[in-house]
């Protein structure tokens, strides 16, 4: 630990492919994306720059957490 007792920043090392698959899995898990649409959405995600892709990853993680890992129906 540092002298000011702050933890070092978290590091996230993922490839674009790993981020893309995580996004798709999160969306499928909460019921936003059908498995049959995954390939089409994968192509869309491939057009995003790294910052936008990271923002989408964060938002899909928030969706998954809000739904408790279950499909959101309302």
Secondary structure, 3 states (H helix, E strand, C coil): CCCCCCCCCCCCCCCHHHHHHHHHHHHHHCCCCCHHHHHHHHHHHCCCCHHHHHHHHHHHHHHHHHCCCCCCCC
